[in-house]
Amino acid sequence: MQTLPCQNGLIYPYGQDRLAIECKAPTAKKLLALPGLHLNQDGETERTLVFDVTTFDAVAEIVKPRRRRILTEQQKVAHAERIRAYRFQKCTRPKAEKPSKEPRSPSKTGIKATAIETGA
């Protein structure tokens, strides 16, 4: 589902030409003063309001949608250079010895053999 995160809530589609917003009670109180918004769901701390797409600008002034950061090519290069030292690097530790493939006897593992295993 498409959502639009905001500083004071979350806007999402609610039908063909309607939107809904989830917000806390103080923000809902400000929004309900606008014409065309009605309360759809009333929870303990959050409210869901439904409104027409034509009133989006007025709602956006109150809930303050977050804008996606757009970096220039120079900024992208500068950020990449800044974090270059923190990238994953090849391991310089010596590799561990591979275990031998021959089966270990119970005496070498420190486990005492039972009478059933020894055939006694």
Biopython code that builds the backbone (N, CA, C, O; Angstrom):
import numpy as np
from Bio.PDB.StructureBuilder import StructureBuilder

atoms = [
    (1, "MET", "N", (0.839, -1.169, 0.000)),
    (1, "MET", "CA", (0.000, 0.000, 0.000)),
    (1, "MET", "C", (0.892, 1.242, 0.000)),
    (1, "MET", "O", (1.899, 1.292, 0.705)),
    (2, "GLN", "N", (0.521, 2.213, -0.775)),
    (2, "GLN", "CA", (1.271, 3.450, -0.823)),
    (2, "GLN", "C", (0.949, 4.289, 0.405)),
    (2, "GLN", "O", (-0.216, 4.495, 0.745)),
    (3, "THR", "N", (1.989, 4.765, 1.060)),
    (3, "THR", "CA", (1.790, 5.633, 2.216)),
    (3, "THR", "C", (2.695, 6.843, 2.077)),
    (3, "THR", "O", (3.732, 6.791, 1.416)),
    (4, "LEU", "N", (2.293, 7.918, 2.702)),
    (4, "LEU", "CA", (3.067, 9.149, 2.702)),
    (4, "LEU", "C", (3.368, 9.498, 4.158)),
    (4, "LEU", "O", (2.511, 10.050, 4.847)),
    (5, "PRO", "N", (4.583, 9.182, 4.639)),
    (5, "PRO", "CA", (4.916, 9.495, 6.021)),
    (5, "PRO", "C", (4.966, 11.009, 6.222)),
    (5, "PRO", "O", (5.462, 11.752, 5.374)),
    (6, "CYS", "N", (4.447, 11.435, 7.351)),
    (6, "CYS", "CA", (4.422, 12.859, 7.682)),
    (6, "CYS", "C", (5.006, 13.051, 9.076)),
    (6, "CYS", "O", (5.154, 12.100, 9.844)),
    (7, "GLN", "N", (5.332, 14.293, 9.381)),
    (7, "GLN", "CA", (5.864, 14.605, 10.696)),
    (7, "GLN", "C", (4.810, 14.347, 11.770)),
    (7, "GLN", "O", (5.144, 13.929, 12.879)),
    (8, "ASN", "N", (3.548, 14.592, 11.450)),
    (8, "ASN", "CA", (2.474, 14.454, 12.428)),
    (8, "ASN", "C", (1.433, 13.422, 12.024)),
    (8, "ASN", "O", (0.265, 13.574, 12.380)),
    (9, "GLY", "N", (1.808, 12.388, 11.302)),
    (9, "GLY", "CA", (0.841, 11.369, 10.922)),
    (9, "GLY", "C", (1.278, 10.581, 9.705)),
    (9, "GLY", "O", (2.444, 10.599, 9.311)),
    (10, "LEU", "N", (0.306, 9.884, 9.115)),
    (10, "LEU", "CA", (0.562, 9.042, 7.952)),
    (10, "LEU", "C", (-0.644, 9.123, 7.029)),
    (10, "LEU", "O", (-1.768, 8.842, 7.444)),
    (11, "ILE", "N", (-0.412, 9.509, 5.772)),
    (11, "ILE", "CA", (-1.492, 9.636, 4.795)),
    (11, "ILE", "C", (-1.450, 8.422, 3.875)),
    (11, "ILE", "O", (-0.377, 7.978, 3.468)),
    (12, "TYR", "N", (-2.631, 7.887, 3.550)),
    (12, "TYR", "CA", (-2.710, 6.742, 2.648)),
    (12, "TYR", "C", (-4.012, 6.803, 1.853)),
    (12, "TYR", "O", (-4.954, 7.478, 2.267)),
    (13, "PRO", "N", (-4.078, 6.100, 0.706)),
    (13, "PRO", "CA", (-5.290, 6.118, -0.115)),
    (13, "PRO", "C", (-6.466, 5.464, 0.607)),
    (13, "PRO", "O", (-6.309, 4.499, 1.354)),
    (14, "TYR", "N", (-7.656, 6.030, 0.356)),
    (14, "TYR", "CA", (-8.874, 5.495, 0.965)),
    (14, "TYR", "C", (-9.980, 5.561, -0.075)),
    (14, "TYR", "O", (-10.968, 6.273, 0.105)),
    (15, "GLY", "N", (-9.819, 4.833, -1.142)),
    (15, "GLY", "CA", (-10.799, 4.850, -2.224)),
    (15, "GLY", "C", (-10.268, 5.602, -3.440)),
    (15, "GLY", "O", (-9.085, 5.933, -3.511)),
    (16, "GLN", "N", (-11.155, 5.867, -4.393)),
    (16, "GLN", "CA", (-10.736, 6.483, -5.658)),
    (16, "GLN", "C", (-10.270, 7.927, -5.505)),
    (16, "GLN", "O", (-9.182, 8.279, -5.962)),
    (17, "ASP", "N", (-11.079, 8.757, -4.871)),
    (17, "ASP", "CA", (-10.733, 10.179, -4.794)),
    (17, "ASP", "C", (-10.680, 10.663, -3.348)),
    (17, "ASP", "O", (-10.888, 11.844, -3.071)),
    (18, "ARG", "N", (-10.402, 9.743, -2.434)),
    (18, "ARG", "CA", (-10.335, 10.094, -1.021)),
    (18, "ARG", "C", (-9.013, 9.604, -0.431)),
    (18, "ARG", "O", (-8.411, 8.645, -0.914)),
    (19, "LEU", "N", (-8.587, 10.281, 0.615)),
    (19, "LEU", "CA", (-7.392, 9.907, 1.352)),
    (19, "LEU", "C", (-7.751, 9.792, 2.826)),
    (19, "LEU", "O", (-8.736, 10.374, 3.283)),
    (20, "ALA", "N", (-6.955, 9.048, 3.555)),
    (20, "ALA", "CA", (-7.133, 8.939, 5.000)),
    (20, "ALA", "C", (-5.827, 9.325, 5.669)),
    (20, "ALA", "O", (-4.749, 9.192, 5.091)),
    (21, "ILE", "N", (-5.945, 9.805, 6.892)),
    (21, "ILE", "CA", (-4.758, 10.148, 7.659)),
    (21, "ILE", "C", (-4.895, 9.596, 9.061)),
    (21, "ILE", "O", (-5.926, 9.757, 9.713)),
    (22, "GLU", "N", (-3.834, 8.938, 9.515)),
    (22, "GLU", "CA", (-3.743, 8.480, 10.894)),
    (22, "GLU", "C", (-2.878, 9.485, 11.626)),
    (22, "GLU", "O", (-1.778, 9.812, 11.180)),
    (23, "CYS", "N", (-3.378, 9.976, 12.753)),
    (23, "CYS", "CA", (-2.619, 10.966, 13.511)),
    (23, "CYS", "C", (-2.996, 10.901, 14.981)),
    (23, "CYS", "O", (-3.978, 10.260, 15.356)),
    (24, "LYS", "N", (-2.211, 11.566, 15.802)),
    (24, "LYS", "CA", (-2.482, 11.646, 17.236)),
    (24, "LYS", "C", (-3.622, 12.630, 17.479)),
    (24, "LYS", "O", (-3.990, 13.405, 16.596)),
    (25, "ALA", "N", (-4.170, 12.588, 18.679)),
    (25, "ALA", "CA", (-5.350, 13.380, 19.018)),
    (25, "ALA", "C", (-5.160, 14.900, 18.847)),
    (25, "ALA", "O", (-6.058, 15.544, 18.305)),
    (26, "PRO", "N", (-4.045, 15.505, 19.278)),
    (26, "PRO", "CA", (-3.908, 16.954, 19.103)),
    (26, "PRO", "C", (-3.904, 17.381, 17.634)),
    (26, "PRO", "O", (-4.474, 18.414, 17.283)),
    (27, "THR", "N", (-3.268, 16.595, 16.791)),
    (27, "THR", "CA", (-3.247, 16.902, 15.355)),
    (27, "THR", "C", (-4.639, 16.723, 14.765)),
    (27, "THR", "O", (-5.060, 17.509, 13.916)),
    (28, "ALA", "N", (-5.352, 15.699, 15.205)),
    (28, "ALA", "CA", (-6.710, 15.445, 14.708)),
    (28, "ALA", "C", (-7.632, 16.606, 15.052)),
    (28, "ALA", "O", (-8.512, 16.962, 14.268)),
    (29, "LYS", "N", (-7.432, 17.188, 16.214)),
    (29, "LYS", "CA", (-8.265, 18.319, 16.622)),
    (29, "LYS", "C", (-8.073, 19.495, 15.659)),
    (29, "LYS", "O", (-9.040, 20.160, 15.287)),
    (30, "LYS", "N", (-6.826, 19.746, 15.259)),
    (30, "LYS", "CA", (-6.545, 20.824, 14.296)),
    (30, "LYS", "C", (-7.149, 20.495, 12.935)),
    (30, "LYS", "O", (-7.707, 21.369, 12.271)),
    (31, "LEU", "N", (-7.037, 19.238, 12.523)),
    (31, "LEU", "CA", (-7.540, 18.836, 11.208)),
    (31, "LEU", "C", (-9.066, 18.885, 11.135)),
    (31, "LEU", "O", (-9.627, 19.225, 10.093)),
    (32, "LEU", "N", (-9.733, 18.549, 12.227)),
    (32, "LEU", "CA", (-11.195, 18.550, 12.218)),
    (32, "LEU", "C", (-11.774, 19.955, 12.081)),
    (32, "LEU", "O", (-12.952, 20.116, 11.762)),
    (33, "ALA", "N", (-10.942, 20.972, 12.324)),
    (33, "ALA", "CA", (-11.396, 22.350, 12.127)),
    (33, "ALA", "C", (-11.485, 22.690, 10.640)),
    (33, "ALA", "O", (-12.159, 23.647, 10.260)),
    (34, "LEU", "N", (-10.808, 21.909, 9.799)),
    (34, "LEU", "CA", (-10.852, 22.143, 8.352)),
    (34, "LEU", "C", (-12.160, 21.594, 7.779)),
    (34, "LEU", "O", (-12.669, 20.584, 8.266)),
    (35, "PRO", "N", (-12.709, 22.249, 6.752)),
    (35, "PRO", "CA", (-13.922, 21.716, 6.133)),
    (35, "PRO", "C", (-13.592, 20.491, 5.271)),
    (35, "PRO", "O", (-12.540, 20.436, 4.634)),
    (36, "GLY", "N", (-14.494, 19.523, 5.260)),
    (36, "GLY", "CA", (-14.343, 18.361, 4.389)),
    (36, "GLY", "C", (-13.673, 17.168, 5.038)),
    (36, "GLY", "O", (-13.545, 16.131, 4.387)),
    (37, "LEU", "N", (-13.241, 17.258, 6.280)),
    (37, "LEU", "CA", (-12.634, 16.123, 6.969)),
    (37, "LEU", "C", (-13.640, 15.558, 7.962)),
    (37, "LEU", "O", (-14.340, 16.311, 8.640)),
    (38, "HIS", "N", (-13.712, 14.243, 8.047)),
    (38, "HIS", "CA", (-14.574, 13.655, 9.069)),
    (38, "HIS", "C", (-13.849, 12.499, 9.741)),
    (38, "HIS", "O", (-13.005, 11.832, 9.143)),
    (39, "LEU", "N", (-14.197, 12.288, 10.976)),
    (39, "LEU", "CA", (-13.577, 11.263, 11.799)),
    (39, "LEU", "C", (-14.096, 9.896, 11.387)),
    (39, "LEU", "O", (-15.304, 9.661, 11.383)),
    (40, "ASN", "N", (-13.195, 9.005, 11.043)),
    (40, "ASN", "CA", (-13.566, 7.666, 10.606)),
    (40, "ASN", "C", (-13.378, 6.648, 11.728)),
    (40, "ASN", "O", (-14.190, 5.735, 11.884)),
    (41, "GLN", "N", (-12.300, 6.807, 12.512)),
    (41, "GLN", "CA", (-12.007, 5.868, 13.584)),
    (41, "GLN", "C", (-11.390, 6.634, 14.748)),
    (41, "GLN", "O", (-10.490, 7.452, 14.559)),
    (42, "ASP", "N", (-11.882, 6.360, 15.951)),
    (42, "ASP", "CA", (-11.418, 7.067, 17.135)),
    (42, "ASP", "C", (-10.839, 6.051, 18.110)),
    (42, "ASP", "O", (-11.576, 5.272, 18.715)),
    (43, "GLY", "N", (-9.525, 6.061, 18.261)),
    (43, "GLY", "CA", (-8.862, 5.154, 19.191)),
    (43, "GLY", "C", (-8.489, 5.881, 20.466)),
    (43, "GLY", "O", (-8.852, 7.041, 20.657)),
    (44, "GLU", "N", (-7.758, 5.194, 21.345)),
    (44, "GLU", "CA", (-7.349, 5.822, 22.595)),
    (44, "GLU", "C", (-6.397, 6.977, 22.359)),
    (44, "GLU", "O", (-6.560, 8.049, 22.941)),
    (45, "THR", "N", (-5.402, 6.765, 21.507)),
    (45, "THR", "CA", (-4.403, 7.810, 21.284)),
    (45, "THR", "C", (-4.362, 8.296, 19.840)),
    (45, "THR", "O", (-3.864, 9.390, 19.577)),
    (46, "GLU", "N", (-4.874, 7.509, 18.903)),
    (46, "GLU", "CA", (-4.805, 7.892, 17.494)),
    (46, "GLU", "C", (-6.198, 8.026, 16.907)),
    (46, "GLU", "O", (-7.158, 7.412, 17.372)),
    (47, "ARG", "N", (-6.277, 8.844, 15.874)),
    (47, "ARG", "CA", (-7.528, 9.059, 15.156)),
    (47, "ARG", "C", (-7.269, 8.812, 13.675)),
    (47, "ARG", "O", (-6.160, 9.034, 13.188)),
    (48, "THR", "N", (-8.294, 8.351, 12.962)),
    (48, "THR", "CA", (-8.222, 8.203, 11.516)),
    (48, "THR", "C", (-9.258, 9.132, 10.909)),
    (48, "THR", "O", (-10.449, 9.025, 11.201)),
    (49, "LEU", "N", (-8.801, 10.037, 10.066)),
    (49, "LEU", "CA", (-9.673, 11.008, 9.408)),
    (49, "LEU", "C", (-9.687, 10.729, 7.918)),
    (49, "LEU", "O", (-8.672, 10.319, 7.354)),
    (50, "VAL", "N", (-10.822, 10.946, 7.275)),
    (50, "VAL", "CA", (-10.962, 10.751, 5.835)),
    (50, "VAL", "C", (-11.265, 12.102, 5.215)),
    (50, "VAL", "O", (-12.038, 12.890, 5.758)),
    (51, "PHE", "N", (-10.636, 12.364, 4.052)),
    (51, "PHE", "CA", (-10.847, 13.642, 3.382)),
    (51, "PHE", "C", (-10.720, 13.478, 1.881)),
    (51, "PHE", "O", (-10.169, 12.491, 1.394)),
    (52, "ASP", "N", (-11.233, 14.453, 1.157)),
    (52, "ASP", "CA", (-11.190, 14.461, -0.305)),
    (52, "ASP", "C", (-9.808, 14.900, -0.766)),
    (52, "ASP", "O", (-9.135, 15.667, -0.077)),
    (53, "VAL", "N", (-9.386, 14.421, -1.917)),
    (53, "VAL", "CA", (-8.063, 14.759, -2.457)),
    (53, "VAL", "C", (-7.908, 16.266, -2.667)),
    (53, "VAL", "O", (-6.799, 16.793, -2.576)),
    (54, "THR", "N", (-9.003, 16.954, -2.943)),
    (54, "THR", "CA", (-8.919, 18.399, -3.213)),
    (54, "THR", "C", (-8.488, 19.194, -1.991)),
    (54, "THR", "O", (-8.014, 20.321, -2.137)),
    (55, "THR", "N", (-8.636, 18.645, -0.791)),
    (55, "THR", "CA", (-8.229, 19.358, 0.428)),
    (55, "THR", "C", (-6.834, 18.944, 0.903)),
    (55, "THR", "O", (-6.452, 19.240, 2.035)),
    (56, "PHE", "N", (-6.081, 18.265, 0.050)),
    (56, "PHE", "CA", (-4.758, 17.763, 0.441)),
    (56, "PHE", "C", (-3.818, 18.890, 0.864)),
    (56, "PHE", "O", (-3.094, 18.744, 1.850)),
    (57, "ASP", "N", (-3.813, 20.006, 0.143)),
    (57, "ASP", "CA", (-2.875, 21.094, 0.468)),
    (57, "ASP", "C", (-3.099, 21.631, 1.876)),
    (57, "ASP", "O", (-2.140, 21.896, 2.601)),
    (58, "ALA", "N", (-4.351, 21.789, 2.263)),
    (58, "ALA", "CA", (-4.654, 22.300, 3.601)),
    (58, "ALA", "C", (-4.238, 21.291, 4.672)),
    (58, "ALA", "O", (-3.725, 21.670, 5.725)),
    (59, "VAL", "N", (-4.461, 20.014, 4.400)),
    (59, "VAL", "CA", (-4.071, 18.970, 5.346)),
    (59, "VAL", "C", (-2.549, 18.890, 5.442)),
    (59, "VAL", "O", (-2.003, 18.723, 6.533)),
    (60, "ALA", "N", (-1.871, 19.008, 4.319)),
    (60, "ALA", "CA", (-0.404, 18.909, 4.284)),
    (60, "ALA", "C", (0.258, 20.023, 5.088)),
    (60, "ALA", "O", (1.334, 19.814, 5.648)),
    (61, "GLU", "N", (-0.354, 21.193, 5.159)),
    (61, "GLU", "CA", (0.213, 22.281, 5.962)),
    (61, "GLU", "C", (0.256, 21.912, 7.436)),
    (61, "GLU", "O", (1.147, 22.352, 8.162)),
    (62, "ILE", "N", (-0.698, 21.112, 7.880)),
    (62, "ILE", "CA", (-0.757, 20.740, 9.293)),
    (62, "ILE", "C", (0.101, 19.516, 9.598)),
    (62, "ILE", "O", (0.833, 19.507, 10.588)),
    (63, "VAL", "N", (0.021, 18.486, 8.762)),
    (63, "VAL", "CA", (0.739, 17.242, 9.057)),
    (63, "VAL", "C", (2.172, 17.227, 8.557)),
    (63, "VAL", "O", (2.946, 16.372, 8.988)),
    (64, "LYS", "N", (2.557, 18.117, 7.682)),
    (64, "LYS", "CA", (3.930, 18.295, 7.195)),
    (64, "LYS", "C", (4.537, 17.005, 6.622)),
    (64, "LYS", "O", (5.330, 16.345, 7.293)),
    (65, "PRO", "N", (4.169, 16.646, 5.389)),
    (65, "PRO", "CA", (4.746, 15.447, 4.763)),
    (65, "PRO", "C", (6.267, 15.545, 4.658)),
    (65, "PRO", "O", (6.826, 16.620, 4.438)),
    (66, "ARG", "N", (6.909, 14.409, 4.819)),
    (66, "ARG", "CA", (8.371, 14.376, 4.724)),
    (66, "ARG", "C", (8.769, 14.340, 3.268)),
    (66, "ARG", "O", (8.136, 13.668, 2.454)),
    (67, "ARG", "N", (9.807, 15.057, 2.952)),
    (67, "ARG", "CA", (10.302, 15.080, 1.574)),
    (67, "ARG", "C", (11.481, 14.136, 1.459)),
    (67, "ARG", "O", (12.316, 14.043, 2.359)),
    (68, "ARG", "N", (11.533, 13.447, 0.352)),
    (68, "ARG", "CA", (12.646, 12.532, 0.110)),
    (68, "ARG", "C", (13.874, 13.342, -0.266)),
    (68, "ARG", "O", (13.801, 14.259, -1.085)),
    (69, "ARG", "N", (14.995, 12.999, 0.335)),
    (69, "ARG", "CA", (16.234, 13.707, 0.064)),
    (69, "ARG", "C", (16.718, 13.392, -1.346)),
    (69, "ARG", "O", (16.770, 12.226, -1.737)),
    (70, "ILE", "N", (17.065, 14.402, -2.098)),
    (70, "ILE", "CA", (17.586, 14.228, -3.451)),
    (70, "ILE", "C", (19.001, 14.792, -3.464)),
    (70, "ILE", "O", (19.211, 15.986, -3.253)),
    (71, "LEU", "N", (19.975, 13.906, -3.717)),
    (71, "LEU", "CA", (21.371, 14.301, -3.700)),
    (71, "LEU", "C", (21.880, 14.578, -5.111)),
    (71, "LEU", "O", (21.486, 13.918, -6.073)),
    (72, "THR", "N", (22.755, 15.560, -5.212)),
    (72, "THR", "CA", (23.419, 15.822, -6.491)),
    (72, "THR", "C", (24.525, 14.777, -6.658)),
    (72, "THR", "O", (24.857, 14.065, -5.710)),
    (73, "GLU", "N", (25.087, 14.687, -7.849)),
    (73, "GLU", "CA", (26.172, 13.731, -8.095)),
    (73, "GLU", "C", (27.384, 14.050, -7.217)),
    (73, "GLU", "O", (28.046, 13.135, -6.726)),
    (74, "GLN", "N", (27.680, 15.329, -7.017)),
    (74, "GLN", "CA", (28.808, 15.723, -6.163)),
    (74, "GLN", "C", (28.580, 15.273, -4.721)),
    (74, "GLN", "O", (29.512, 14.814, -4.061)),
    (75, "GLN", "N", (27.356, 15.400, -4.232)),
    (75, "GLN", "CA", (27.042, 14.972, -2.867)),
    (75, "GLN", "C", (27.154, 13.455, -2.737)),
    (75, "GLN", "O", (27.639, 12.955, -1.722)),
    (76, "LYS", "N", (26.708, 12.718, -3.760)),
    (76, "LYS", "CA", (26.813, 11.259, -3.729)),
    (76, "LYS", "C", (28.273, 10.823, -3.650)),
    (76, "LYS", "O", (28.611, 9.929, -2.874)),
    (77, "VAL", "N", (29.138, 11.448, -4.448)),
    (77, "VAL", "CA", (30.564, 11.119, -4.444)),
    (77, "VAL", "C", (31.173, 11.462, -3.090)),
    (77, "VAL", "O", (31.959, 10.683, -2.550)),
    (78, "ALA", "N", (30.821, 12.617, -2.540)),
    (78, "ALA", "CA", (31.361, 13.027, -1.241)),
    (78, "ALA", "C", (30.936, 12.060, -0.138)),
    (78, "ALA", "O", (31.745, 11.723, 0.726)),
    (79, "HIS", "N", (29.704, 11.617, -0.154)),
    (79, "HIS", "CA", (29.231, 10.659, 0.846)),
    (79, "HIS", "C", (29.954, 9.320, 0.694)),
    (79, "HIS", "O", (30.335, 8.711, 1.694)),
    (80, "ALA", "N", (30.145, 8.858, -0.531)),
    (80, "ALA", "CA", (30.833, 7.592, -0.775)),
    (80, "ALA", "C", (32.274, 7.656, -0.283)),
    (80, "ALA", "O", (32.765, 6.696, 0.310)),
    (81, "GLU", "N", (32.948, 8.756, -0.518)),
    (81, "GLU", "CA", (34.331, 8.918, -0.065)),
    (81, "GLU", "C", (34.410, 8.953, 1.457)),
    (81, "GLU", "O", (35.339, 8.407, 2.052)),
    (82, "ARG", "N", (33.447, 9.587, 2.072)),
    (82, "ARG", "CA", (33.443, 9.735, 3.526)),
    (82, "ARG", "C", (33.298, 8.375, 4.220)),
    (82, "ARG", "O", (33.899, 8.159, 5.272)),
    (83, "ILE", "N", (32.518, 7.467, 3.654)),
    (83, "ILE", "CA", (32.284, 6.178, 4.316)),
    (83, "ILE", "C", (33.149, 5.048, 3.756)),
    (83, "ILE", "O", (32.975, 3.894, 4.150)),
    (84, "ARG", "N", (34.059, 5.350, 2.863)),
    (84, "ARG", "CA", (34.904, 4.326, 2.245)),
    (84, "ARG", "C", (35.682, 3.524, 3.290)),
    (84, "ARG", "O", (35.845, 2.315, 3.126)),
    (85, "ALA", "N", (36.163, 4.155, 4.350)),
    (85, "ALA", "CA", (36.970, 3.460, 5.363)),
    (85, "ALA", "C", (36.143, 2.452, 6.159)),
    (85, "ALA", "O", (36.711, 1.570, 6.804)),
    (86, "TYR", "N", (34.836, 2.563, 6.128)),
    (86, "TYR", "CA", (33.982, 1.688, 6.928)),
    (86, "TYR", "C", (33.388, 0.530, 6.137)),
    (86, "TYR", "O", (32.588, -0.234, 6.677)),
    (87, "ARG", "N", (33.758, 0.388, 4.889)),
    (87, "ARG", "CA", (33.253, -0.717, 4.069)),
    (87, "ARG", "C", (33.846, -2.035, 4.533)),
    (87, "ARG", "O", (34.860, -2.060, 5.230)),
    (88, "PHE", "N", (33.204, -3.135, 4.141)),
    (88, "PHE", "CA", (33.751, -4.454, 4.444)),
    (88, "PHE", "C", (35.065, -4.633, 3.704)),
    (88, "PHE", "O", (35.212, -4.224, 2.552)),
    (89, "GLN", "N", (36.020, -5.255, 4.394)),
    (89, "GLN", "CA", (37.319, -5.478, 3.782)),
    (89, "GLN", "C", (37.673, -6.947, 3.903)),
    (89, "GLN", "O", (37.115, -7.660, 4.737)),
    (90, "LYS", "N", (38.606, -7.404, 3.065)),
    (90, "LYS", "CA", (39.021, -8.790, 3.094)),
    (90, "LYS", "C", (39.664, -9.120, 4.434)),
    (90, "LYS", "O", (40.351, -8.297, 5.040)),
    (91, "CYS", "N", (39.426, -10.316, 4.865)),
    (91, "CYS", "CA", (39.956, -10.776, 6.143)),
    (91, "CYS", "C", (41.462, -11.005, 6.013)),
    (91, "CYS", "O", (41.912, -11.604, 5.036)),
    (92, "THR", "N", (42.237, -10.539, 6.976)),
    (92, "THR", "CA", (43.691, -10.717, 6.941)),
    (92, "THR", "C", (44.147, -11.757, 7.956)),
    (92, "THR", "O", (45.347, -12.004, 8.080)),
    (93, "ARG", "N", (43.204, -12.384, 8.698)),
    (93, "ARG", "CA", (43.556, -13.416, 9.666)),
    (93, "ARG", "C", (43.935, -14.700, 8.933)),
    (93, "ARG", "O", (43.416, -14.966, 7.849)),
    (94, "PRO", "N", (44.822, -15.491, 9.503)),
    (94, "PRO", "CA", (45.140, -16.778, 8.866)),
    (94, "PRO", "C", (43.936, -17.711, 8.979)),
    (94, "PRO", "O", (43.180, -17.671, 9.950)),
    (95, "LYS", "N", (43.788, -18.528, 7.981)),
    (95, "LYS", "CA", (42.673, -19.467, 7.972)),
    (95, "LYS", "C", (42.908, -20.562, 9.005)),
    (95, "LYS", "O", (44.040, -20.977, 9.254)),
    (96, "ALA", "N", (41.816, -21.015, 9.595)),
    (96, "ALA", "CA", (41.902, -22.085, 10.593)),
    (96, "ALA", "C", (42.222, -23.402, 9.906)),
    (96, "ALA", "O", (41.895, -23.602, 8.737)),
    (97, "GLU", "N", (42.868, -24.302, 10.649)),
    (97, "GLU", "CA", (43.192, -25.607, 10.097)),
    (97, "GLU", "C", (41.919, -26.409, 9.897)),
    (97, "GLU", "O", (40.982, -26.331, 10.691)),
    (98, "LYS", "N", (41.903, -27.177, 8.825)),
    (98, "LYS", "CA", (40.745, -28.018, 8.563)),
    (98, "LYS", "C", (40.806, -29.236, 9.480)),
    (98, "LYS", "O", (41.882, -29.794, 9.698)),
    (99, "PRO", "N", (39.668, -29.648, 10.015)),
    (99, "PRO", "CA", (39.683, -30.837, 10.885)),
    (99, "PRO", "C", (39.976, -32.091, 10.062)),
    (99, "PRO", "O", (39.619, -32.180, 8.887)),
    (100, "SER", "N", (40.630, -33.048, 10.699)),
    (100, "SER", "CA", (40.949, -34.289, 9.992)),
    (100, "SER", "C", (39.676, -35.087, 9.769)),
    (100, "SER", "O", (38.704, -34.948, 10.513)),
    (101, "LYS", "N", (39.689, -35.925, 8.735)),
    (101, "LYS", "CA", (38.494, -36.680, 8.375)),
    (101, "LYS", "C", (38.417, -38.026, 9.077)),
    (101, "LYS", "O", (37.397, -38.707, 8.972)),
    (102, "GLU", "N", (39.471, -38.432, 9.794)),
    (102, "GLU", "CA", (39.422, -39.729, 10.458)),
    (102, "GLU", "C", (38.554, -39.622, 11.713)),
    (102, "GLU", "O", (38.608, -38.618, 12.423)),
    (103, "PRO", "N", (37.754, -40.660, 11.984)),
    (103, "PRO", "CA", (36.861, -40.607, 13.151)),
    (103, "PRO", "C", (37.662, -40.617, 14.440)),
    (103, "PRO", "O", (38.700, -41.270, 14.543)),
    (104, "ARG", "N", (37.168, -39.894, 15.404)),
    (104, "ARG", "CA", (37.854, -39.817, 16.691)),
    (104, "ARG", "C", (37.319, -40.900, 17.609)),
    (104, "ARG", "O", (36.119, -41.175, 17.634)),
    (105, "SER", "N", (38.211, -41.503, 18.353)),
    (105, "SER", "CA", (37.784, -42.541, 19.292)),
    (105, "SER", "C", (37.252, -41.869, 20.551)),
    (105, "SER", "O", (37.604, -40.726, 20.841)),
    (106, "PRO", "N", (36.410, -42.569, 21.297)),
    (106, "PRO", "CA", (35.856, -41.967, 22.518)),
    (106, "PRO", "C", (36.914, -41.541, 23.508)),
    (106, "PRO", "O", (36.681, -40.603, 24.271)),
    (107, "SER", "N", (38.052, -42.179, 23.530)),
    (107, "SER", "CA", (39.093, -41.805, 24.492)),
    (107, "SER", "C", (39.697, -40.444, 24.136)),
    (107, "SER", "O", (40.103, -39.700, 25.029)),
    (108, "LYS", "N", (39.762, -40.112, 22.852)),
    (108, "LYS", "CA", (40.325, -38.822, 22.440)),
    (108, "LYS", "C", (39.348, -37.667, 22.659)),
    (108, "LYS", "O", (39.761, -36.517, 22.809)),
    (109, "THR", "N", (38.058, -37.977, 22.677)),
    (109, "THR", "CA", (37.065, -36.922, 22.855)),
    (109, "THR", "C", (36.804, -36.628, 24.313)),
    (109, "THR", "O", (36.179, -35.619, 24.641)),
    (110, "GLY", "N", (37.275, -37.498, 25.199)),
    (110, "GLY", "CA", (37.046, -37.277, 26.615)),
    (110, "GLY", "C", (35.749, -37.897, 27.091)),
    (110, "GLY", "O", (35.341, -37.687, 28.234)),
    (111, "ILE", "N", (35.093, -38.661, 26.222)),
    (111, "ILE", "CA", (33.841, -39.313, 26.592)),
    (111, "ILE", "C", (34.165, -40.742, 26.975)),
    (111, "ILE", "O", (34.891, -41.438, 26.265)),
    (112, "LYS", "N", (33.632, -41.166, 28.084)),
    (112, "LYS", "CA", (33.892, -42.529, 28.535)),
    (112, "LYS", "C", (33.001, -43.489, 27.760)),
    (112, "LYS", "O", (31.814, -43.228, 27.559)),
    (113, "ALA", "N", (33.576, -44.583, 27.333)),
    (113, "ALA", "CA", (32.823, -45.598, 26.588)),
    (113, "ALA", "C", (31.970, -46.396, 27.570)),
    (113, "ALA", "O", (32.413, -46.717, 28.673)),
    (114, "THR", "N", (30.757, -46.710, 27.163)),
    (114, "THR", "CA", (29.867, -47.522, 28.005)),
    (114, "THR", "C", (30.092, -48.985, 27.695)),
    (114, "THR", "O", (30.791, -49.334, 26.744)),
    (115, "ALA", "N", (29.500, -49.827, 28.496)),
    (115, "ALA", "CA", (29.649, -51.274, 28.314)),
    (115, "ALA", "C", (29.026, -51.741, 27.018)),
    (115, "ALA", "O", (29.491, -52.715, 26.426)),
    (116, "ILE", "N", (27.969, -51.058, 26.560)),
    (116, "ILE", "CA", (27.301, -51.458, 25.332)),
    (116, "ILE", "C", (28.205, -51.172, 24.127)),
    (116, "ILE", "O", (28.265, -51.981, 23.201)),
    (117, "GLU", "N", (28.904, -50.040, 24.127)),
    (117, "GLU", "CA", (29.761, -49.679, 23.003)),
    (117, "GLU", "C", (30.996, -50.543, 22.926)),
    (117, "GLU", "O", (31.476, -50.851, 21.835)),
    (118, "THR", "N", (31.511, -50.934, 24.064)),
    (118, "THR", "CA", (32.746, -51.725, 24.051)),
    (118, "THR", "C", (32.489, -53.206, 23.831)),
    (118, "THR", "O", (33.422, -53.963, 23.565)),
    (119, "GLY", "N", (31.246, -53.625, 23.937)),
    (119, "GLY", "CA", (30.893, -55.019, 23.689)),
    (119, "GLY", "C", (31.087, -55.896, 24.915)),
    (119, "GLY", "O", (31.054, -57.121, 24.801)),
    (120, "ALA", "N", (31.285, -55.315, 26.056)),
    (120, "ALA", "CA", (31.517, -56.110, 27.258)),
    (120, "ALA", "C", (30.220, -56.550, 27.898)),
    (120, "ALA", "O", (30.238, -57.231, 28.924)),
]
sb = StructureBuilder()
sb.init_structure("model")
sb.init_model(0)
sb.init_chain("A")
sb.init_seg("    ")
for serial, (resi, resn, name, xyz) in enumerate(atoms, 1):
    if name == "N":
        sb.init_residue(resn, " ", resi, " ")
    sb.init_atom(name, np.array(xyz, "f"), 0.0, 1.0, " ", f" {name:<3s}", serial, name[0])
structure = sb.get_structure()
